[in-house]
Amino acid sequence: MRTILILAVCVVAAYAETCSSHADCTNTLCSTGFELHCVNRECTCTHEANGGEPCTNVHDCHGRCTHTHDREHCIDGHCRCSH
């Protein structure tokens, strides 16, 4: 059983779509309310952070994501959150 789980994780990790810009993300689909962005060379679905204040770096976005497991990003001068 453990072998199957490890194999499944490897397949999912290998399937992650890589990118250099959001235009490269042709296979990744986002749910309603999310936008597609290229973050750290990986296609990522993000949503607007709370507050809507502009940012210049990720530190400006600290505490603006509502879910504890969300990752904060500063994309095009706006705080965004991803899971």
Secondary structure by P-SEA (a helix, b strand, c coil): caaaaaaaaaaaaaaccccccccccccccccccbbbbbcccccccccccccccccccccccccccccccbbbbbcccbbbbcc
